[in-house]
Amino acid sequence: MRLNKIIFNSFKSRVKINLPKPGLDGGGGGGVVTRLSDPFSPNNTGNAGNPGNPGTPGTPLITPTLTPTLTPSPPTPPDPSGFHPSHLSSDLLKNVINTINAHPDTLLLTRVGGFYEAYYHHALLLSKLLGFSVGEKSYNKSKFPMAGFPYYQLSKHLRSLVVDHCLFVAINDQFYNHKSGSFDRKVTRVISPGTLLDESSLNPTTHNFIVSVVSHPEQDQFAAAWCDISTGDSSTASSSLSDLKSYIARLSPSEIVFDGGTTTAEAHKLRQSLGAHDSIISYSQPNANPSASTHTLYTPHEHTAISLLQTRLQASLIDDTPSLQPKREEKATLMLDAPTIRGLELKTTIRSNRTSGSLMRAVRRTITQPGHRLLEQWLCEPSADLSVIRSRHAAVAIFLSRTQLRRDVRALLRDTQDGPRLLQRVLLNNNFTPSLLLAVKGVIEKTEEVVRRIRAEWVHERGQQSGCASENNYENDDWHALLTLTESLHPLITFAERIDSVIIEDGLRAKEASESESEQREEIEGFPEEREREREAIEKDGRERNGDNYHDDLKRSIAPTYSATIARLNKKLDRLYGERAKLAREVRGEVRASDPTHVALRSNQKLGHYITARKSSLKVLPGAYQLIASGKSTATYAHPRWTALKSSIVEVSEQLEGAEREALTGLKGELAKESERFRANTHLLAQLDVLCSLAELADERAWVRPAMTVDRALHISQGRHPAVEVALQDSLNSFTPNDVLMQDDSFICAIFGPNMGGKSTYLRQNAIIVVLAQAGSFVPATAATIGVVDRLFSRIGASDDLSAGQSTFMVEMTEAGEILQMATPRSLVIMDEIGRGTTSLDGLALAYAIVVHLALTNKCRTFFATHFHELDDMLADTLPIQYLSTDLVDGGDAFRFTYTLRKGVCKESHGIIVARLAGLPIECIDRAQIAHDTVAGAHSHAHAHTHDHSLTHTHSLNTLNRLKHA
């Protein structure tokens, strides 16, 4: 499968470098590496290598064009220690070139000993992006570029390459071949932004979704399937184009997959319709043969989307591809489209596109990483199911009124690891470490502890109430909701005990500490080519510990009782280590060392198995000792008995390591059988974290429990904007609250007033209060009654869409059209200054028509901010409209915004005053005031003689024109 890609509607810079392409002569053939290319660019002529897909980029990421023919030469086996020779072996070179050609759109990193290396033009790209120096390798007297880094730095550099630079990276790993005594290599993963698994490369507080999209052009229907492989969450849905945009906005995917057979026109339509999201685009082909079972679960288009996603994951994860069985999106949710999520600043702010100042940042009190992600999901996908909303409110009320319970639960959650990502790291990685299984055990135990603590609180309270004549039914209902949630816990403590019985935690920790220390020494010592003085390094007392057990100490991580094979190998290894200790004592006696700690039995890859000793400690040197290295104060000797014994230890250790790996594989299989129950438990833990955090927030900010109804009520007393309130408090200012009272005879609210008077904040805060309430939170008000909303539309701060060739006005009208087509009587609409961006006459006419349509046809709750105060005269008294205004007060020395809404219409927008406050030059302000007074006088004169508003506006414009030429 070919993975072509672009940055989706992003303005990130392209990296374009002239580089030599790979060839056996080490140079030749100028080539171009282009990091990004746009298949929809008018200069794109299509991809010659993929003519069946005119929608793919014309210049792929990396395109080697050679077919190598190697000159036969004796292969040089790679050194497993990382001290590989300066000339690459023909086998390694052949593998590298063939792999580059097999994965032309990726950056190839090849494992060679203890390093990951890149060659040819890949090395130059790697060095440019990561700031590495470029070395040289040679073959057949020709040289070519090479760059690399130690294997344990892979995670750090993958984050830079994949996340920061949006590259696809192929990992070409090595596997020791016992028969040939050399290493085989194959690509084990192709890592892209949507297929990252390593926690260090992922944002712990957000999902990392990859989404596949298929279309049915004749029916204008779409299907999407999405998955976060780092957590295992996956879903699918069929939708209209507008709902598809909502899904994409909510998910914020790192990567979007199109069908490789998508035509240019279809791909263009999809790209334009999905909006400005910073997502990589890739192409794949769905599997042609669906399984019989999936036919009954999904629509044909949904199955195609799932198959497309499955094929894409197979190309990246190779042998560890998960089998997708996504759930269908059928739950009742409050639909938020892309402009609404952006306009309400739920995840990021409009101005800076950062989380600081967003609603998520203002309300987040969660402790666990799954809790962070679930809170964001609830905010961007609030429930529209009244029973779900009330159950969440009930649980929050329990935690709010019981401070000690809340503190205890949060204390237990504080040390809990990311269960979903732990599970995926085990299931999708054949080389997982035992420590991951211990972490899984910890999550299971923490979940049990949290649920036990909650149930214990309920038992205690029930015992206290047993003697009462009557009980508080409201409290009982709240407890019922929380206890019902805890009853979803799956008992997995037996599996946790199973992990505990197999893995020896102390031995594992000691082994990991030793490996970590070894990695740190390698990092200090640098590349293999730079470690020519290893012999001298052995002489330094601080470089290695004295004693017999530094390199060879037996660190058991799997209990011998797991299997008879492990028990037998452990006994054999114990015996060999006993012989080793005996030999060490004999050696010290033979050389008559003055200080026994100065004589040690050691091994390394370069010198083999040897004995090292301080020269000053040696009194006698028997003939069996053969000098192989000598320094200023230390001598190194080969010893036949030690060589034979150590070889036996290595052989048995490898057998034991294989048996232990089989044990871990067995535990992995057991975990796979429990994976759905474990995943459900981690979701329970995340819900408890979110509910506890919402109670903490309500306690901290004095928020109240909203009353939720099925009608269209919207009554809010002293409502506040949570993010703005926090910002004002940080600057030692206070927020001015306002009320909402929408009735059946006044469900349209028109707001007038000056710029900067708080109209937009009022619109946003009311929509945000609805979002919070339906997400399950208490709300920033003194009281609230809210009828459940099915769709929320926010049109605030529209901007032009240059990539689609749309002006600000066109974008606003397009979005307004979608609202008028989709809003229902249960919807909520907030619109800010609709009709701007064109002439005042056209804008007024459109604003009037849109308000009337919302009132008479959609019949939905609407907040409508405008400067067209003429609407007061134009709209009929019979329409269900109420009028509110903010004011600007002249305080003598300065003007002051009241921010408090009053009933009525404000006839002045005070634009000139606001402009003066903004710092416009005084001569500009004076000229504007003269023009304003002139036009206002002319307008009043015309209005006195006619009720035709088109004439008054035309007269005003003519007056302005005369003034301009005066």
N, C-alpha and C positions, 0 to 999 in steps of 0.2 A: 504494500500500500504506500502510496506517495503522500507525504504530509507537507502540503504547501500552505503557506500562511501569510497573513498580513497583520498589521496592527489595526484594529477595527476602529475607524473614526478617530484615530489618535494622531496628535501632532508631534509625536516623538521623532527625534532626528534619525535619519538613516546613516548607517555606517557603510562607507564604500571605499574599499581598499584594493589597489592593484597588487596582486600577489602571484607568485609562481605556482602553477599546478603541479601535482605530484607526477614524477616520472622516474625511471630507473637511473637517468642521468643526473638526477638531483635538481634540475632546473628546467629550462625550456618552457615554451608555451605560456605566454602571459595569460592570466585569468583574472576574473573579477569576483570578489566576494561581496554580495549585497545583503545586508542584514534584513532589510524590509523591502517589499515591493507590493504594489497595489494592483490587483487584477482588474479593478474598475477604472484605472487610470486611462485617459484617452490615448496615451502614448504606448499602452500595452498592446503587443501584437500577438499575445497568446504564448503558450508554452510549447515549444517544438517537441519536447519530450513527452507531452501529454496532450495531443491534439484533440482527444475526445472530451476534454474539459476546458472549454474556452474561458471558464470563470476562474481558473487557477492563476497564480502569479506568473508573469512572464519571466521573471528572474528569481529562481529559487535561492534559498539561503546559501548553499554551497553546492556547486555542480562540478565535480571532477569528471573529466571526459576521457581518461586514458583507459586502455585495456592492457595491463602489464604482461610482459613476457620476461620471466626471470632467467638470468644466466645461472646455470647450475653451479653450486658451490657447496662445500661442506657446511652443514648447519652448525651454528654456535648456540648451544643450549643456554637459555636465559638463567641467570643466577637468582634463585628464590629470595635471596637476601636483599635484592635491589641493586647489587653491585654488577649491573649488566655491562657487557663490553661496549667499547666505543663504536664498534661496527655492528649494526643490526643484523640479526640472522636472516637468511632468505625466507624462512618460514614466517617470522614475525612481520617482515616487510610485505610479504604476499598477503598475509591476513589483513594488515592495515589497509592496503590499497584496495583489496576486494571489498572490505567493509565500507570504506568511503564510497565506493561505487554503488554498493547495495543500499546505502542510506544517504543519498545525495543532498538531502535537505536538513542535515544535522551537523553539529559539531561533534567529532568523534574523539573520545577519551579512551585510551587503551591502557589497561593495567599491565605494567611491566615490573615485576618484583614488588617493591614497596611503594611504587609511584604510579600515578596516572599521567600519561604523556600524550601529547598531540604532535602531529608531524605535518610537514609541508605547509600549505596555506592555512590549515587549521591552527598550526602553532603560532603563526603570525597574528591570526585573529585572536587567539587566546591571550597572547602577550599584550596586544593592544587593549583588550577589554579589562584584563586583570592586572596590568602593569608588570608582567613578568619579563625577565630578560630572555632573549631567544638564544638557544644554543644551537649546535650543529651536530648532525649525525652523518655518517658516511657509509656508502655501500659501493663496492666496485670502483673505488677511487673517486666517487662523486659525493658531494655534500648536499644536505637539505636541512631546512629549519626543524628545530625540535624545542618544545617547552613542556613543562610539567610541574607537578606538585606531589607531596606525600599523600598516600592513599587516605589517611585519616583526616585530611583537609577537604575531602570531596564534598561533604555537606555544605561547608562554608562557601565554596566556590560555585556549587550548583545554584545556590540562592542568587548569587550575583549574575550568573550566566542566564538562568531561566527566568527568575522573577524580575531582575532589574533590566536585563538586556533582551528578554523575550526570545531566547534561542531555544531550539530543540537540541538536546544533548543525548547522544548515543553512548552508553556505557559498555565498553568492550572488555569483559572480565576474563581473568585467567583461571584455568583449572589444571591442576597437576595430573599428568598422565603417568601412572605408576609403571605401565608397560614400557613406554618409550623413555621415561625419565625426563621428559620435557613438559612444557606447558601448552595446552590447547586454549584457544580463545574464541569467544562468541559474544554477541551483543545480548545482554540480559535485560536491558531496559532502554527505552527511548523516552527521555524525560521532557515533558512540555509543561507550560504553566498550568494546564488542567489535570495533569497526572502526577503532581508532586505528592510524595508520601512522607518525606523526612520532616519531622516536626520543626527542626531548626529553620526550614525554608518556608514554613507556613505561618500565617497569622493565626495565633491561637484563639482569637476572639471572633473570627469570621469563618464561614464555610469557604471551600475552594471548589466551586462547581465547574463541571464541564457539561455542556448542553448540546444535544443534537437536535436539529430542526429539519423537518420535511414538510413539503407543501402540496396542496391539491389545487392547482391553479383554477380548474373549472369551477370548483365550489368555493374558492377563496377561504379554504379551511387549512389549518396547520396542526401538526402534532409535534410535541417536544418531549424529549426524555432527558433527564438530568441526573447526575450522580456526583457526590463528593467521595472519591475513593479513599480519602484519608479518614472518613468517619463511617462510610458504608451507607449513608443516606441516599436514597434514589427515589424518583417519582416520574410519572409520565402524565400527560394531559393532552386532550384535543381542544383546540380553541380557535377563535377568530383571530384576525391579525391584531386587533386592539388588545385582546387578552394576552396574546403572545408577547406583546411589548410589556405588559404588566408583569408577566412571569420573568422576563429577562431583567427588568428593572429591579424586581425583588431579589432575584438570585445573584445579580452582579457576577456573572460567570467569568472565570479566567480564560475560558476557551469555548468557542462555539463551532460545532461541526456541521458542515453542509454535505449533502449528498454529492459525490464526485461527478454524478451525471447531471447536476444542476446546470441549466443553460445560463448564459450571461445575463439575459433579461430577468430570469427568476432570481438569480443571485443578487443582481442589482436591486431588485424590489425588496428582497429580504434585508439586504444591508441598509437600504435607506429607511425601511420601516422600523427597524429595531432600535434606531436612535444612536446617540453618541455614547457608546460604552467602550471602555478600554479593554477589549477582549481580543485575544488571538483568534483568527479564523483558520480552520483546517478543513480538509476534505477527506472523505472516506467513502467506502462502498458498503451498503448493507448486505448481510448474508441473504442468499436467495431462498434458503429452505428453512422456514420457521418450524418450530416444534409444534406438535399437535396441541399441547396444553396451553400455549400462549394465545392460540386462536380464541379460546373461550374467555381469556382474561382481558384482552385489549382489543381495540379497534384495529383494522388493518393498517391505518396510518400510524397509530401508536406503536404497533409491532415493528413497522419499518424504522421508526425513530429509535426504538430500543436496539434493534439489530445494528443500525448505523453506529450507535454509541458503543455497543459491544465490540464491533469490529475495530473501532478507533482505539478502544482500551487494549484490545489484543495486540495491536501494533506497538503500543507503548510498554505494556507490562509483560509481554512475551509469555513466559511460563506461569505467571502468577495472576492471570486475568480472572477477576471475580465474575461469577455468573449472576447476571442482573435479573432480578424479579421485582421491579419497582412497583410501588403502590400507585394507584390511580388517584388523581387529585379530584375528590368528590365531596370533601367536607365543605360546610357552609362557612365562607370567609367574607370579610369586608374587603372588597376588591379595591386596590389602590393602583392606579396606573403610574407610568414613569414620571410624567410631570408632577403628579401629586407627591410621590416619594421625594422628588427633588425639591419641589416648592415648599413642602412642610419641613424640609431639612431633617428627615428622620435619621439618616445615617451620616450625611456630611452636609456642610453648609454650602449655599449657592456661591458665595463670594470666593471662598478659599478652597472649596472641595476637600476640606479636612474635617475630621471628627470633632475637633474642638468647637464648641458652640452648637452642636447638633443635639437633637432630642436624645439620641442614644447615649451620648456622653453625659447629658444632664440627669438621666434617670438610672444609669447603670450602677447597681450596688451588688451585682452578682460576684461570687467568689471563684467558682470553677469555670474552666474553659468551655465545657458543654453548656453551662448556664449562660455564659456570655452569648454564645451562638443562638441559644433558644430564645433569649430575650430579644435579640435582633429579629429573629423569625416572627415572634409574636407581635412586635411593633410594625413590621412590614406586611404581616399577614394576620391582622386581628380576626377574631372569631365573629361570625354573624349568627351563631347558635346560642340562643338565650340561656339554655341550660348549662352550656360550657362556660359562658361568661359568668353566670351566677356562681358556679362551682369554684371558679378561680377567685372571685371576690370573697367567697366564704373561707377559703383556705388562707387568703391574705388576712382576713379578719381574725382568724385563730392566732396566727403568728403575731399580729399587731398587738393583741390584747394580752399576750403571754410573753413578756420580755425575756424571761429566763429560758423558756423553751426556744425562742428565736436565737438567743445567744449560743445555747448549747448546740443547736443544729448547725449554725454557721461555723462554730468552732470545729465540728466534725468535718464539715465540708472543706475547710481551709486546707487540709493536707491531702485532699483527694486528687488523684491524677486524672488525666483526660482518657476516660474509659473507651469511648468509641475509636479514638485514634490509636490507643494501645492495641485494641482488638485487630484493627486493620494492619498494623505493623507486624503482628504475628501471622495473620492469615495470608498476607500478600508478600511474605519474605521468608524464603527457605533458610536463610542464614540468620534468623532472629536469635537474640541472646536470651538465656534463661532469666535475666533480670526483668525482661518484659512480662514473663509469666508471673513473676513475683509481684509486679505492679498490678497485673490483672487480679491476682489474689487480694491485694490491698483494696482495690475498688469494690470487690465483692463484699469484703468484710466491712468497709465503711458504709456501704449501702444498707447492710443489715443493722449496723449500729444506729444510723439515722432513723430508720423505720422503728426500731425498738424504742428509741427515745421518744418519738411522737406517740406511739401506742402507750408507753408508760405514763405519759402526761394525761392521756384520756382516761386510763384506768384509775389514776389517782383522783381526778376530778369526779369521776362517776362514783367512786367510793365516798367522797365528801358529800355528794348530792343525794346519796341513797336514803338518808333520813329526812329529806325535805318533802313537804307535802306536794309541792308542785315544782316543775322544772322549767327552765327557760327553753321553749321550743326553738326559738331563733338560734340560740347557741347550739342546740342539738343538731339543727339543720346544718350549721357551719361545720361541726365535727363530722357529720355524716359525709360531707363532701371531701374533707381531708382524709378520713379513714378509708373511704372508697378508693382514693388515689393510692394510698399505701398498700391496699390489698392487691394491687397489680404486681407487687414484688414476686419475682420467681425465686424459689429457694435454691441457691447455688453454693451454699456454704460447704456442702460435701465435696464439690469440685475444688473449692479453695483449699480444703484439707488435703485433697489429693495432690495438689501442687506442692503444698508444704511438706508432704511426705516424700516427694521425689527430689526436690531441689534443696541442696544444703546451702543455706543463705550465707553463713559465715565463710565457707570455702569459696563461694561465688564472689563475695565482696573482696576477699584477698586476691583472687585471680584477676579481677577487674582492676584492682589497684596496681598490681604488678604490670598488667598490660598498659595501663595509663602512664605509668612511670617510664616504661620502655618507649612509648610514643613520644613522650616529652624529650627523652634523650635523643631520639631520632630527629626531632624538630630542631633541637639545638645544634646537632652535628651537620644538618643540611643534606644536600644531594649526595648520592653515592660517589659521583665523580670528585666531590670535594672532600671525601673522607679518606684520603690516601694515607693519613697519619693514624690510622686506627691502632696500629701496633703501639705507637707512643701513648695513645689515649688510655690503653690498658694499664699503663704504668701509674696513672694518676689515681691516688687513693680515693678521691671523691667521685670518680666516674663509676666505679663498681664497688659493691659492698664486699667486705671480706667474709669468709665462711663458705660452707659447702652448698648451701641451699638457696642461693640467690637466683640462679637461672633454673635450677632443676627441682625446686621444692614442689612436692605433689599437692596441688590444690584441687580437692574434689568438689564438684558442683552438683553432681548427681548421686543420690544415695545408693550405696552398693546393694541395698535390698530391692531395687527396682527390678532387676533380672538376674538370673544365674550367671549370665555372661559377664555382666558388670561386676558382680561379686567375685567371680574367678579372676578377672583381669586386675581388680584392685588388690587381691591377695598376692598375685604374681608381682605386681608393681611394688607392693610393700616389701616383698622379699628382695627384689632387685635394689631398692633403696637401702635396705639393710646391708646388702653387699657393698653398696657404694660407700656407706658410712664406715664400714670395716676397712675398705681399701684406702679411704682417706686417712684413717689412723695409721695404717701400715706405711703409706707413703711418707707421712710426717716422721715416722720412726726411722725409715730408711735414709732420709736425707738429714736426719738429726737436726731438725729446725729448732733454732733458739726460741722462736715465737711461732707456735702452731697456727695462729690466725693468718700468718704471712704465706701459707701454702694452701692452695685451693684447687679443686677439680672443676674445670669449666668447659663450656662449649660455645662456639658461635659459628655462623655460616662460613666465615672466611678462613678461620684457622682450624675448624673441625673440633675434635675432642682433645683437650690438652690440660696440662698441669702448669699453673703459674705460681711463681714464688719470688719473694724478695731475695736478691743475691746475698744480702747481709745475713740472712737467716740460714743459708745452706752451709752445712758442715761436710757432708759426704754426698757424692752423686754417683749412684750405681750405673752400670753400663746399659741397663734397659732404658734409660732416659735419653731421648734424642732431642737436641736443641733445635727449635724451629724458628725462634725469634728472640731477640735480646734488646733490651733498652738500657737506660742509664742505671736503673736500680732493680728492674724486674726481668726475669728470664722466663721463657715459655718453652715447655717440653712436650713431646709426644710420648705416650706410655701405652704399650700394647694391651695391658690388662684393662686400663681405663677406656681405651678405644672400643674394645669388645663389649665391656659392660655397658657403656653409654649407648652403644648401638642397640643392645637388647632393650634398654630402657626406652629409647626412642620408638622402637618397633611396638612394644607393648603399649606405650602411651598413645600411639596412633590408633591401635586397635581399640583402646578404651575410649578415645575421643570419638571414633566411629560409633561405638555402642551407645555412648552418651547422646550423640546426635540422633540416633534412632529413638532413644527415650524421649527426647524433646519433640521429635516428629510425632511420636505417639501422643504426647500431651497436646500437641497442636491439633491432632485429629479429634481428641476429646473436646477441646475448646471449640472446634468448628461445629460439633454437634450441639453445643450449648450456646452458640453465637447469637442466635435470635433472642434467647432468653436474657443473655448478658446485655445485649444491645437495648432490650426493653428496660432492664434495670437501670442502665446508665441514663436512659431518657427519663425515668422516674426521678433519679437523683437530680438531673438538670431541672426538672419541673419544680422540685422542692427548693432548689437553689433560687430559681426565679421568684417563686412565691414568697420565700423568706426575704429576698432582696426588696420586693415590692412593699412588704410590710415595714422593712427598715426605712425605706424611702418615705412611706406615708407617715411614720413616726417622726422622722427627721424634718419633713417639710409641712406637717400638719395638713395632709391631704385627707379627703373624705370618701366614703364608700358611695358610689353613685347608685341610684335606683334605676334598674333597667326594665323597660317595658316593650311591648310589641306594637305600640301605636307610634305616632310621629312626633311625640313630645320632645322638646329640647329646652329644658329650663336649667339655667346655670346661675348660681348666686356667687358673686365675687370671684369670677373665674380669673385665672392667671396663666400666663405663658411660662412653662417651667424653665426653658432654656434662657429666656430673656430675664426672668426673675433672678436666676443664679448669676447672670452676668452683671446685673445692676447691684446685687448684694456684694459682689466682689469689688465693685467700685464705690461701695458705701452709699448706694442710692436705693430707693424703694420702688416697687412696682405698683402701678395704679390698677386695681382690679375693676372688672366690669361685669354686668349681668347679661343674660340672654333669656328672653321669654317668647318662645315661638308657640303660637296657637294655630288651630285649624283655619282661623280667619286672618292670620298674619304670619304665614310660614316663609314669606319673602322679606328679607331685611336689607334695605338700602341704606348704606352708610356714606355720609358726606363729611367734608372737613378739609382742613389744610394738609398739604404735604408735610410729612414728619409728624403728623398729629396722632399716629397710632392706629390708623385704619387697617393697615396690612397686618400688624401684630394682633389686632382683635380678630381678624379673619382666621389667621393661623391658629391662635390659641383655642378657638372654638372647635376647629377641626382636630387639633391635637388632643383636646380633652375627650373627644369621641374616640379617637384612636386608642388612647390610654385606657378608657373604660372598656372597650371591646377587646383589648389585649388582655384584660384581667386585672388592671391596676386600679387603685384608688386615684382620685383626680384632684388637681390643684384648684379647689373652690371651697366654699363653706357649705354648699349643698348642690346636688345635681340630679336631675331626672332626665334620662336619655332613652328615646325610642331607638331600637336597634337599626343601624344603617346597613344597607346592602352594598352600596358603592359610594365612594367618596372621591369627588373631583376637585382638584385645586388648580386654579389658573392664576398664579402670582409670579410676577417677574419673568415673563416670557422673553426669549432672546432669539436672534436669527439663527438659522441653520445653514451655514455656508456650504456644507458638503451637499445638501439637498437643493441648494439654490433657492432657499426660502427666506423672505424678509421676516422681521419680527411680527409685522402685522399678519402676514400669511400664516406663520406658525400659530399665532393666537387664534385666527379664524378657523384653522384646521382643528385645533384643540376644542374650540367652542362648538364646532360642528359635531365632534364626537360626543360631547356632553349632551347636546340636544337630542342626539340619536339614541343614547344609551341610558340616560338617567331615568330612574323609576320613582314612583311616589315615596319609596323608602330611602332614596338616595339623599346625600348631602352635597351641595355644591358651594364652593367659595370662589368668587371671581373678583379680581382686582383691576379696576380701570379698564374694563373691556371697551373696545372701540378706539383706543389710542393708536397712534401710528398712521392715521389717515387724516383727512380734513375734519374739522370739528363738526361740520354738518353730517358727513357720512358716519362719523363715530357716534354722534348722538342718535342717529336713526338706527344704527345697528344695536346700540345698547338698549334702546327702547324695544326693538323687536325681540331681542334675546330675553329680556326680562319678562315680556308678555308670554313668550313661548314657555319659559320655565314655569310661569304661574298657571297658565291655562292648559298646557299640553303635558309637560312632565309632572307638574304638581309636586315638586320636590322641595325640601327645605334648602333655602339659598341665602347666602350672605353675599352682598353685591356692593362693593366700594366703587364710588365714581365721583368725578368732578362735574358731571353733567347735571347741575342742579335744576335744569329745565325739565328733567324727568318728573319732578314733582307736579308740574302743570300738565304734562302729557299723559301720565298714567291715570287710568280711571279710578275713581274712589271705590269701585266694586271689587277691584283686584285685592288679593290677600297680602297686602304690602304694608310694612311698618317702616318709618323713617327715623334714623338715628344720626347724630352728628357729633363731631369733636370740634373744639374751638381753639383759637389763638387769642390770648388775652394781652392787651397792651398794659404793661406794668409801669409805664412812664419812662423809665430808663431803659427798659428791655421788654421784649415780648416773651410770653410764656405759653407753652402748650398745656392744656388742661388734662388731656388724655382720658378724661371721663366722658362717657357717651351720654348725651341727652336726647330726648325725643325732639323731632323736628328736622328741618332742612337747613344746612348752612349754605348761604348763598355766595359766600366768598371762600375761595381756595387759598388766598393769601400767598400766592406763588411768588410775588415780588418781595414780600417780607422774608420768606424762606430763602430766596436767592441772596438777599442782603446778609442774612445770617450765615450763608454758605461762603461769603467773602467775595462776591462779584464787585468789580470796581464801582465806585459811587456814581461816576458819570453814566455808566451803563444802567444802574438802578434808576437814576433820574430820568433818563430817556424812556425807559420802560414804563415808568409811572405816568409820564405825559401821554404816551401811546395808550395806556390802559384807560386813563380818564377820558380821552377823546373818544375811544371806541365805546366805552360804557355810556357816555352821553348820547352818542348816535344811536346806540342800541335801545336806550330808554325811549328816545323820541319815536323810533320806528315801532316799538312795542305798544306805545300809547295809541297808535293809529291803526294797528292790525293785530290779529291773533294768529297770523300766518308766520310760524317760526322760521320757515325757510327764507322769508323776506327779511326778517330781522337779522339773521345770520349773514345773508348776502349784503345787506346794508352795512353791517359791521366790517365785513371784509373790504368793501369798497372804501369805507372811511379810512381803514388802515393803509390802503393803497395810496390814497390821496396824501395821507400824512407822510408816507415814505418819500414822496416826490416834492414835498413842501420845502 
